[in-house]
């Protein structure tokens, strides 16, 4: 996953600059690049007519105004998503023309009041618009900018006739990105869709996302209780098994700051610097998600004051993550990631 043209670590705007604007909006993505992000991360889900749209989940009541729209009241339903029942409004029940009439809302409105002040201002956007935005931002910046595309609930979508790998390949071609390349990273919590993207000849790094518990939904569908857990992929043997198949792993910040198993020679799942070093030895890159400054998201040692929305010692926490040697950090506030990287490199 090594690329000499790629800043190290890569600062990735998590759903854009989602700490400052409602996530997955044009404004959030434009602001992410303006604040120095090297890449942005869209979450991809599909509409009924096969358009890839940018939403955190296919259930959209928490990130749009759909619940207040009387014309869509009858669309509220309950679905089983990755083995769990979920009630709400789902992208696969809407055409793109219908979704394009919705307006975005801040998902963490109780915590991020400034971002919530933009509720209702920005429309939902689709993937093809983000390709154009990245191209334009790269031209303006005079440097390579990247997209880290996350495929959500891929086995579920495949099961209802909306294969995300096929839809993505068509979007790449239509956007003039051809078969991908160095500007593209693809990630998913399900290894099957990453294999399918590779089988389609789509170039770009493929990264397996690692949850803190449980097992990949696609493997549970195929193997039931015999499915390997996420923990199994971040043991010494698990990381070695991924080498040559994928280009990296992406782990939650807790595995780097709060996990156990710091000894690389110890059995079981690795954490911290030991995880990163072992992955690097296997030829795998390591990303981590999500670095956020609010007390609610910081480990106890880095919290300051009592308010959940107050910013704690984010620089200390970010610095501790960077000290593990990770190759990419997902941040809601890209400017903070850029500053922490500069300080860690001795340039601050």
C-alpha positions as a Markdown table, in Angstrom:
| # | Residue | x | y | z |
|---|---|---|---|---|
| 1 | Unk | 0.0 | 0.0 | 0.0 |
| 2 | Unk | 3.1 | 2.2 | 0.0 |
| 3 | Unk | 2.9 | 5.2 | -2.4 |
| 4 | Unk | 5.7 | 7.7 | -2.3 |
| 5 | Unk | 3.3 | 10.4 | -3.6 |
| 6 | Unk | 0.9 | 9.9 | -0.7 |
| 7 | Unk | 1.4 | 12.1 | 2.4 |
| 8 | Unk | 2.1 | 10.0 | 5.5 |
| 9 | Unk | -0.1 | 9.5 | 7.3 |
| 10 | Unk | -2.9 | 10.3 | 5.0 |
| 11 | Unk | -5.5 | 12.8 | 6.5 |
| 12 | Unk | -8.9 | 11.6 | 5.4 |
| 13 | Unk | -12.0 | 13.8 | 5.8 |
| 14 | Unk | -14.5 | 11.4 | 7.4 |
| 15 | Unk | -17.7 | 11.9 | 5.3 |
| 16 | Unk | -16.1 | 15.3 | 4.5 |
| 17 | Unk | -15.5 | 17.8 | 7.2 |
| 18 | Unk | -18.3 | 16.2 | 9.2 |
| 19 | Unk | -17.3 | 18.0 | 12.4 |
| 20 | Unk | -18.2 | 21.3 | 10.9 |
| 21 | Unk | -21.0 | 20.6 | 8.4 |
| 22 | Unk | -23.7 | 17.9 | 8.0 |
| 23 | Unk | -21.9 | 14.8 | 6.8 |
| 24 | Unk | -21.9 | 13.7 | 3.1 |
| 25 | Unk | -22.9 | 17.1 | 1.8 |
| 26 | Unk | -21.2 | 19.0 | -0.9 |
| 27 | Unk | -20.3 | 21.7 | 1.6 |
| 28 | Unk | -18.7 | 19.1 | 3.9 |
| 29 | Unk | -16.5 | 17.7 | 1.2 |
| 30 | Unk | -15.5 | 21.1 | -0.2 |
| 31 | Unk | -14.6 | 22.2 | 3.3 |
| 32 | Unk | -12.6 | 19.1 | 3.9 |
| 33 | Unk | -10.3 | 19.8 | 1.0 |
| 34 | Unk | -10.1 | 23.5 | 1.9 |
| 35 | Unk | -8.9 | 22.5 | 5.4 |
| 36 | Unk | -6.1 | 20.4 | 4.0 |
| 37 | Unk | -7.5 | 16.9 | 3.7 |
| 38 | Unk | -5.6 | 14.6 | 1.4 |
| 39 | Unk | -8.7 | 12.4 | 0.8 |
| 40 | Unk | -12.4 | 12.2 | 1.6 |
| 41 | Unk | -14.4 | 9.2 | 2.6 |
| 42 | Unk | -17.9 | 8.7 | 1.2 |
| 43 | Unk | -20.2 | 5.9 | 2.4 |
| 44 | Unk | -21.9 | 4.2 | -0.5 |
| 45 | Unk | -25.5 | 2.9 | -0.5 |
| 46 | Unk | -27.9 | 2.3 | -3.4 |
| 47 | Unk | -31.3 | 3.7 | -4.5 |
| 48 | Unk | -34.0 | 1.6 | -6.0 |
| 49 | Unk | -32.9 | 2.6 | -9.5 |
| 50 | Unk | -29.3 | 1.7 | -8.9 |
| 51 | Unk | -27.8 | 5.1 | -8.2 |
| 52 | Unk | -25.0 | 5.2 | -5.6 |
| 53 | Unk | -25.7 | 7.9 | -3.0 |
| 54 | Unk | -23.7 | 9.2 | -0.1 |
| 55 | Unk | -25.2 | 8.4 | 3.2 |
| 56 | Unk | -23.8 | 6.9 | 6.4 |
| 57 | Unk | -26.4 | 4.1 | 6.3 |
| 58 | Unk | -29.2 | 3.0 | 4.0 |
| 59 | Unk | -31.6 | 4.0 | 6.8 |
| 60 | Unk | -31.8 | 7.8 | 6.4 |
| 61 | Unk | -34.1 | 9.1 | 9.1 |
| 62 | Unk | -31.2 | 10.3 | 11.2 |
| 63 | Unk | -29.3 | 12.2 | 8.5 |
| 64 | Unk | -32.1 | 13.7 | 6.3 |
| 65 | Unk | -35.5 | 15.3 | 6.8 |
| 66 | Unk | -37.4 | 12.3 | 5.4 |
| 67 | Unk | -39.4 | 11.7 | 8.6 |
| 68 | Unk | -41.0 | 15.2 | 8.2 |
| 69 | Unk | -42.0 | 14.7 | 4.6 |
| 70 | Unk | -45.7 | 13.6 | 4.4 |
| 71 | Unk | -45.3 | 12.4 | 0.9 |
| 72 | Unk | -42.9 | 9.7 | 2.1 |
| 73 | Unk | -44.7 | 8.7 | 5.3 |
| 74 | Unk | -45.9 | 5.4 | 3.9 |
| 75 | Unk | -42.3 | 4.4 | 3.1 |
| 76 | Unk | -41.5 | 3.9 | 6.7 |
| 77 | Unk | -40.9 | 0.1 | 7.3 |
| 78 | Unk | -38.9 | -2.5 | 9.1 |
| 79 | Unk | -36.0 | -4.3 | 7.5 |
| 80 | Unk | -33.5 | -6.9 | 8.6 |
| 81 | Unk | -30.1 | -5.4 | 8.0 |
| 82 | Unk | -27.1 | -7.6 | 8.6 |
| 83 | Unk | -29.1 | -9.8 | 11.0 |
| 84 | Unk | -30.8 | -7.1 | 13.0 |
| 85 | Unk | -34.2 | -5.5 | 12.6 |
| 86 | Unk | -34.2 | -1.8 | 11.8 |
| 87 | Unk | -37.2 | 0.5 | 11.4 |
| 88 | Unk | -37.1 | 3.7 | 9.3 |
| 89 | Unk | -36.8 | 4.9 | 5.7 |
| 90 | Unk | -34.3 | 3.1 | 3.4 |
| 91 | Unk | -32.5 | 4.3 | 0.3 |
| 92 | Unk | -33.5 | 1.2 | -1.7 |
| 93 | Unk | -37.1 | 2.2 | -1.4 |
| 94 | Unk | -36.5 | 5.5 | -3.2 |
| 95 | Unk | -35.5 | 6.5 | -6.7 |
| 96 | Unk | -32.7 | 9.0 | -7.1 |
| 97 | Unk | -35.2 | 11.6 | -8.2 |
| 98 | Unk | -37.1 | 11.2 | -4.9 |
| 99 | Unk | -34.0 | 11.2 | -2.7 |
| 100 | Unk | -32.6 | 14.3 | -4.4 |
| 101 | Unk | -35.5 | 16.3 | -2.9 |
| 102 | Unk | -34.4 | 15.5 | 0.6 |
| 103 | Unk | -32.2 | 17.8 | 2.7 |
| 104 | Unk | -29.4 | 16.7 | 5.0 |
| 105 | Unk | -29.4 | 16.9 | 8.8 |
| 106 | Unk | -26.6 | 16.7 | 11.3 |
| 107 | Unk | -26.5 | 13.2 | 12.7 |
| 108 | Unk | -25.0 | 14.3 | 16.0 |
| 109 | Unk | -27.2 | 17.4 | 16.4 |
| 110 | Unk | -27.3 | 17.2 | 20.2 |
| 111 | Unk | -23.5 | 17.4 | 20.3 |
| 112 | Unk | -22.6 | 19.5 | 17.3 |
| 113 | Unk | -24.9 | 22.5 | 17.5 |
| 114 | Unk | -22.9 | 24.6 | 15.0 |
| 115 | Unk | -23.1 | 21.9 | 12.4 |
| 116 | Unk | -26.8 | 21.4 | 13.1 |
| 117 | Unk | -27.4 | 25.1 | 12.3 |
| 118 | Unk | -27.0 | 24.0 | 8.7 |
| 119 | Unk | -29.8 | 21.5 | 8.8 |
| 120 | Unk | -32.1 | 21.7 | 5.8 |
| 121 | Unk | -29.7 | 23.7 | 3.8 |
| 122 | Unk | -27.9 | 21.0 | 1.7 |
| 123 | Unk | -29.4 | 18.3 | -0.5 |
| 124 | Unk | -28.4 | 14.6 | -0.6 |
| 125 | Unk | -25.7 | 14.1 | -3.3 |
| 126 | Unk | -24.7 | 11.0 | -5.3 |
| 127 | Unk | -21.3 | 9.5 | -6.0 |
| 128 | Unk | -20.9 | 11.0 | -9.5 |
| 129 | Unk | -21.1 | 14.5 | -8.0 |
| 130 | Unk | -18.3 | 13.6 | -5.6 |
| 131 | Unk | -16.0 | 12.4 | -8.4 |
| 132 | Unk | -16.5 | 15.8 | -10.1 |
| 133 | Unk | -15.8 | 17.6 | -6.8 |
| 134 | Unk | -12.5 | 15.7 | -6.2 |
| 135 | Unk | -11.3 | 16.4 | -9.7 |
| 136 | Unk | -12.0 | 20.1 | -9.4 |
| 137 | Unk | -10.5 | 20.3 | -5.9 |
| 138 | Unk | -7.3 | 18.6 | -7.1 |
| 139 | Unk | -7.0 | 21.0 | -10.0 |
| 140 | Unk | -7.4 | 23.9 | -7.7 |
| 141 | Unk | -4.9 | 22.6 | -5.2 |
| 142 | Unk | -2.4 | 21.5 | -7.8 |
| 143 | Unk | -1.9 | 18.1 | -6.1 |
| 144 | Unk | -3.3 | 14.6 | -6.1 |
| 145 | Unk | -6.4 | 14.3 | -3.9 |
| 146 | Unk | -8.0 | 10.9 | -3.2 |
| 147 | Unk | -11.3 | 9.2 | -2.5 |
| 148 | Unk | -11.6 | 6.4 | 0.2 |
| 149 | Unk | -14.9 | 4.8 | -0.8 |
| 150 | Unk | -16.7 | 2.7 | 1.8 |
| 151 | Unk | -19.2 | 0.1 | 0.6 |
| 152 | Unk | -22.0 | -0.3 | 3.2 |
| 153 | Unk | -24.0 | -3.5 | 3.6 |
| 154 | Unk | -22.8 | -5.0 | 0.3 |
| 155 | Unk | -24.1 | -8.5 | 0.8 |
| 156 | Unk | -27.5 | -7.1 | 1.8 |
| 157 | Unk | -27.6 | -5.0 | -1.4 |
| 158 | Unk | -26.5 | -7.9 | -3.5 |
| 159 | Unk | -29.3 | -10.0 | -2.1 |
| 160 | Unk | -31.9 | -7.5 | -3.3 |
| 161 | Unk | -30.4 | -7.1 | -6.8 |
| 162 | Unk | -28.3 | -4.0 | -6.2 |
| 163 | Unk | -24.7 | -5.3 | -6.4 |
| 164 | Unk | -22.5 | -2.4 | -5.2 |
| 165 | Unk | -19.4 | -3.6 | -7.0 |
| 166 | Unk | -21.2 | -3.6 | -10.4 |
| 167 | Unk | -22.8 | -0.2 | -9.7 |
| 168 | Unk | -19.4 | 1.3 | -8.6 |
| 169 | Unk | -17.6 | 0.0 | -11.7 |
| 170 | Unk | -20.2 | 1.8 | -13.9 |
| 171 | Unk | -19.9 | 5.0 | -11.9 |
| 172 | Unk | -16.1 | 5.0 | -12.2 |
| 173 | Unk | -16.3 | 4.7 | -16.0 |
| 174 | Unk | -19.0 | 7.3 | -16.3 |
| 175 | Unk | -16.9 | 9.7 | -14.2 |
| 176 | Unk | -13.8 | 9.3 | -16.4 |
| 177 | Unk | -11.9 | 7.6 | -13.6 |
| 178 | Unk | -11.6 | 4.4 | -15.7 |
| 179 | Unk | -10.6 | 1.5 | -13.6 |
| 180 | Unk | -9.6 | 3.6 | -10.6 |
| 181 | Unk | -5.9 | 3.9 | -9.8 |
| 182 | Unk | -3.8 | 5.6 | -7.2 |
| 183 | Unk | -6.5 | 8.2 | -6.4 |
| 184 | Unk | -8.8 | 5.4 | -5.2 |
| 185 | Unk | -9.0 | 3.4 | -2.0 |
| 186 | Unk | -11.9 | 1.0 | -1.4 |
| 187 | Unk | -12.9 | -0.3 | 2.0 |
| 188 | Unk | -15.6 | -2.4 | 3.5 |
| 189 | Unk | -16.5 | -4.4 | 6.7 |
| 190 | Unk | -17.2 | -7.3 | 4.4 |
| 191 | Unk | -14.3 | -9.0 | 2.6 |
| 192 | Unk | -16.4 | -10.5 | -0.2 |
| 193 | Unk | -17.2 | -7.1 | -1.9 |
| 194 | Unk | -13.5 | -6.2 | -1.8 |
| 195 | Unk | -12.7 | -9.5 | -3.6 |
| 196 | Unk | -15.5 | -8.7 | -6.1 |
| 197 | Unk | -14.1 | -5.2 | -6.8 |
| 198 | Unk | -10.7 | -6.7 | -7.4 |
| 199 | Unk | -12.1 | -9.4 | -9.7 |
| 200 | Unk | -13.7 | -6.6 | -11.8 |
| 201 | Unk | -10.2 | -5.2 | -12.4 |
| 202 | Unk | -10.8 | -2.1 | -10.4 |
| 203 | Unk | -7.4 | -0.7 | -9.4 |
| 204 | Unk | -6.8 | 1.0 | -6.1 |
| 205 | Unk | -6.0 | -0.1 | -2.6 |
| 206 | Unk | -8.5 | -2.5 | -1.0 |
| 207 | Unk | -8.8 | -2.2 | 2.8 |
| 208 | Unk | -10.7 | -4.4 | 5.2 |
| 209 | Unk | -12.4 | -2.6 | 8.0 |
| 210 | Unk | -12.2 | -4.2 | 11.4 |
| 211 | Unk | -15.0 | -3.8 | 13.9 |
| 212 | Unk | -14.4 | -3.9 | 17.6 |
| 213 | Unk | -16.5 | -7.1 | 18.0 |
| 214 | Unk | -18.5 | -9.6 | 16.0 |
| 215 | Unk | -17.9 | -11.0 | 12.6 |
| 216 | Unk | -18.3 | -9.8 | 9.0 |
| 217 | Unk | -22.0 | -10.0 | 7.9 |
| 218 | Unk | -21.2 | -11.6 | 4.6 |
| 219 | Unk | -19.2 | -14.4 | 6.3 |
| 220 | Unk | -22.0 | -15.0 | 8.8 |
| 221 | Unk | -24.4 | -15.3 | 5.8 |
| 222 | Unk | -22.2 | -18.0 | 4.3 |
| 223 | Unk | -20.7 | -19.8 | 7.3 |
| 224 | Unk | -23.0 | -19.0 | 10.2 |
| 225 | Unk | -21.5 | -19.5 | 13.6 |
| 226 | Unk | -18.3 | -20.8 | 11.9 |
| 227 | Unk | -17.6 | -17.3 | 10.5 |
| 228 | Unk | -14.2 | -15.9 | 11.6 |
| 229 | Unk | -14.5 | -12.9 | 14.0 |
| 230 | Unk | -13.0 | -9.5 | 13.2 |
| 231 | Unk | -10.5 | -10.2 | 16.0 |
| 232 | Unk | -9.2 | -13.2 | 14.1 |
| 233 | Unk | -8.1 | -10.9 | 11.2 |
| 234 | Unk | -5.8 | -8.8 | 13.5 |
| 235 | Unk | -3.8 | -11.6 | 15.0 |
| 236 | Unk | -0.3 | -12.3 | 13.6 |
| 237 | Unk | -1.7 | -15.2 | 11.6 |
| 238 | Unk | -4.8 | -13.3 | 10.5 |
| 239 | Unk | -2.8 | -10.3 | 9.2 |
| 240 | Unk | -0.5 | -12.6 | 7.3 |
| 241 | Unk | -3.5 | -14.3 | 5.7 |
| 242 | Unk | -4.7 | -11.0 | 4.3 |
| 243 | Unk | -1.3 | -10.2 | 2.7 |
| 244 | Unk | -1.6 | -10.5 | -1.1 |
| 245 | Unk | -5.4 | -10.5 | -0.9 |
| 246 | Unk | -5.9 | -7.0 | 0.4 |
| 247 | Unk | -3.7 | -3.9 | 0.8 |
| 248 | Unk | -4.5 | -2.9 | 4.3 |
| 249 | Unk | -6.7 | -3.0 | 7.4 |
| 250 | Unk | -8.6 | -0.1 | 9.0 |
| 251 | Unk | -9.2 | -0.4 | 12.8 |
| 252 | Unk | -11.1 | 1.6 | 15.4 |
| 253 | Unk | -9.0 | 4.1 | 17.5 |
| 254 | Unk | -9.7 | 2.0 | 20.6 |
| 255 | Unk | -7.5 | -0.8 | 19.2 |
| 256 | Unk | -4.6 | 1.6 | 19.0 |
| 257 | Unk | -5.2 | 3.6 | 22.3 |
| 258 | Unk | -7.2 | 1.4 | 24.6 |
| 259 | Unk | -6.7 | -2.2 | 23.5 |
| 260 | Unk | -4.6 | -5.0 | 25.0 |
| 261 | Unk | -2.1 | -7.3 | 23.5 |
| 262 | Unk | 0.7 | -4.8 | 23.0 |
| 263 | Unk | 3.3 | -7.6 | 22.6 |
| 264 | Unk | 3.5 | -8.6 | 19.0 |
| 265 | Unk | 4.6 | -12.1 | 20.0 |
| 266 | Unk | 1.5 | -12.7 | 22.2 |
| 267 | Unk | -1.4 | -14.8 | 20.9 |
| 268 | Unk | -4.7 | -13.3 | 20.1 |
| 269 | Unk | -5.7 | -9.9 | 18.6 |
| 270 | Unk | -3.0 | -7.3 | 18.5 |
| 271 | Unk | -3.3 | -3.6 | 19.4 |
| 272 | Unk | -1.3 | -0.4 | 19.4 |
| 273 | Unk | 2.1 | -0.3 | 17.8 |
| 274 | Unk | 2.3 | -4.1 | 17.8 |
| 275 | Unk | -0.7 | -4.3 | 15.4 |
| 276 | Unk | 0.8 | -1.6 | 13.1 |
| 277 | Unk | 4.3 | -3.1 | 13.0 |
| 278 | Unk | 3.0 | -6.6 | 12.4 |
| 279 | Unk | 0.7 | -5.4 | 9.6 |
| 280 | Unk | 3.6 | -3.5 | 8.0 |
| 281 | Unk | 5.8 | -6.6 | 8.2 |
| 282 | Unk | 3.1 | -8.4 | 6.3 |
| 283 | Unk | 3.0 | -5.7 | 3.6 |
| 284 | Unk | -0.3 | -4.2 | 4.8 |
| 285 | Unk | -1.1 | -0.6 | 5.5 |
| 286 | Unk | -3.1 | 0.5 | 8.5 |
| 287 | Unk | -5.8 | 3.2 | 8.7 |
| 288 | Unk | -7.7 | 4.1 | 11.9 |
| 289 | Unk | -11.1 | 5.7 | 12.6 |
| 290 | Unk | -12.3 | 8.1 | 13.8 |
| 291 | Unk | -10.2 | 10.8 | 15.5 |
| 292 | Unk | -12.6 | 13.4 | 17.1 |
| 293 | Unk | -11.8 | 16.2 | 19.6 |
| 294 | Unk | -15.0 | 16.1 | 21.7 |
| 295 | Unk | -14.8 | 14.5 | 25.2 |
| 296 | Unk | -17.5 | 12.1 | 24.3 |
| 297 | Unk | -15.2 | 10.4 | 21.8 |
| 298 | Unk | -11.9 | 10.6 | 23.7 |
| 299 | Unk | -10.4 | 8.0 | 26.0 |
| 300 | Unk | -10.8 | 9.1 | 29.7 |
| 301 | Unk | -7.2 | 10.2 | 30.0 |
| 302 | Unk | -7.7 | 12.8 | 27.3 |
| 303 | Unk | -11.0 | 14.3 | 28.5 |
| 304 | Unk | -11.1 | 17.8 | 29.9 |
| 305 | Unk | -14.0 | 19.2 | 31.9 |
| 306 | Unk | -17.4 | 17.6 | 32.2 |
| 307 | Unk | -19.2 | 18.5 | 29.0 |
| 308 | Unk | -19.5 | 15.8 | 26.3 |
| 309 | Unk | -19.4 | 18.4 | 23.6 |
| 310 | Unk | -16.3 | 20.2 | 25.0 |
| 311 | Unk | -13.0 | 19.6 | 23.3 |
| 312 | Unk | -10.5 | 17.7 | 25.4 |
| 313 | Unk | -6.8 | 17.0 | 24.8 |
| 314 | Unk | -7.4 | 16.1 | 21.2 |
| 315 | Unk | -3.8 | 16.9 | 20.3 |
| 316 | Unk | -2.5 | 14.5 | 22.8 |
| 317 | Unk | -4.9 | 11.7 | 21.7 |
| 318 | Unk | -4.2 | 12.4 | 18.0 |
| 319 | Unk | -0.4 | 12.4 | 18.7 |
| 320 | Unk | -0.7 | 9.0 | 20.5 |
| 321 | Unk | -2.4 | 7.6 | 17.5 |
| 322 | Unk | 0.2 | 9.0 | 15.1 |
| 323 | Unk | 3.0 | 7.5 | 17.3 |
| 324 | Unk | 1.8 | 4.0 | 16.4 |
| 325 | Unk | 2.9 | 4.6 | 12.8 |
| 326 | Unk | -0.5 | 4.4 | 11.1 |
| 327 | Unk | -0.7 | 5.2 | 7.4 |
| 328 | Unk | -4.0 | 7.0 | 7.4 |
| 329 | Unk | -6.3 | 8.8 | 9.9 |
| 330 | Unk | -10.0 | 9.4 | 9.5 |
| 331 | Unk | -10.9 | 12.7 | 11.1 |
| 332 | Unk | -14.1 | 14.7 | 11.4 |
| 333 | Unk | -12.1 | 18.0 | 11.5 |
| 334 | Unk | -9.4 | 17.8 | 8.8 |
| 335 | Unk | -7.6 | 20.9 | 10.0 |
| 336 | Unk | -6.9 | 19.2 | 13.3 |
| 337 | Unk | -5.5 | 16.1 | 11.6 |
| 338 | Unk | -3.2 | 18.2 | 9.5 |
| 339 | Unk | -2.0 | 20.1 | 12.5 |
| 340 | Unk | -1.4 | 17.0 | 14.5 |
| 341 | Unk | 0.5 | 15.4 | 11.7 |
| 342 | Unk | 2.7 | 18.5 | 11.3 |
| 343 | Unk | 3.5 | 18.6 | 15.0 |
| 344 | Unk | 4.3 | 14.9 | 15.0 |
| 345 | Unk | 6.7 | 15.4 | 12.2 |
| 346 | Unk | 8.4 | 18.3 | 14.1 |
| 347 | Unk | 7.1 | 21.0 | 11.8 |
| 348 | Unk | 4.7 | 22.6 | 14.3 |
